[in-house]
Amino acid sequence: MAVKIRLARHGAKKAPYYRIVVADSRARRDGRYIEQVGSYNPCVSPAAVTIDLAKVDEWIGNGAKPTETVARLIEAERKNA
């Protein structure tokens, strides 16, 4: 089972809100996920990002691969922490 850390889109039309989730790579974008590890709201200024870095590190240690966008968000969160 290939596991990814990726964004799942929620919210309203033209007002997206994303959950940062750990999911099987074959699952649908907004479908079933294993665990939620954070959230990202690009509609507020500045963008609101919350990530549980301990959970992210645990999942990466277990072999989960973050997507490019999530990797950028994690890197930015580490700089701000």
C-alpha positions in Angstrom: 0.0 0.0 0.0 1.6 3.3 -1.1 0.7 6.0 1.4 0.8 9.7 0.6 0.5 12.8 2.7 -1.7 15.1 0.6 -4.4 17.8 0.5 -8.1 16.9 0.6 -10.3 19.8 -0.6 -13.3 20.8 1.5 -15.2 24.1 1.9 -17.5 25.8 -0.5 -17.3 26.7 -4.2 -14.7 29.4 -4.7 -13.8 29.2 -1.0 -11.5 26.1 -0.6 -10.3 24.8 2.7 -7.9 21.9 2.7 -7.2 19.1 5.2 -3.7 17.7 5.2 -4.3 13.9 5.3 -2.5 10.6 5.2 -4.2 8.5 2.6 -3.6 5.5 0.3 -2.5 6.8 -3.1 -5.3 4.9 -4.8 -8.0 6.6 -2.7 -10.0 9.5 -4.1 -8.8 13.0 -3.5 -11.5 13.8 -1.0 -12.3 10.2 -0.1 -11.3 7.9 2.7 -8.1 8.7 4.5 -6.1 7.1 7.3 -5.4 10.2 9.5 -5.7 14.0 9.4 -2.4 15.6 10.3 -3.2 19.3 9.6 -5.2 21.9 7.7 -4.6 24.7 5.2 -6.9 27.7 4.5 -5.5 29.8 1.6 -8.5 32.1 1.6 -7.4 34.2 4.6 -4.5 36.6 4.6 -2.0 35.3 5.5 -2.8 31.7 4.7 -3.6 29.7 7.8 -1.6 26.5 8.1 -1.6 24.1 11.0 0.4 20.9 10.9 1.1 18.3 13.6 4.8 17.9 12.8 5.2 15.0 15.2 2.6 13.0 13.3 4.0 14.0 10.0 7.5 12.8 11.0 6.1 9.6 12.3 4.3 8.9 9.0 7.4 9.9 6.9 9.4 7.5 9.1 6.9 4.8 8.2 7.4 5.4 4.5 4.6 7.9 3.6 5.6 10.4 0.8 4.3 14.0 0.9 3.2 15.6 -2.3 5.1 18.6 -3.6 2.6 21.1 -2.2 2.4 19.4 1.2 6.2 19.2 1.3 6.4 23.0 0.8 3.8 23.6 3.5 5.7 21.3 5.9 9.0 23.1 5.2 7.4 26.5 5.8 5.8 25.3 9.0 9.2 24.0 10.2 10.8 27.4 9.6 8.0 29.2 11.5 8.1 26.7 14.4 
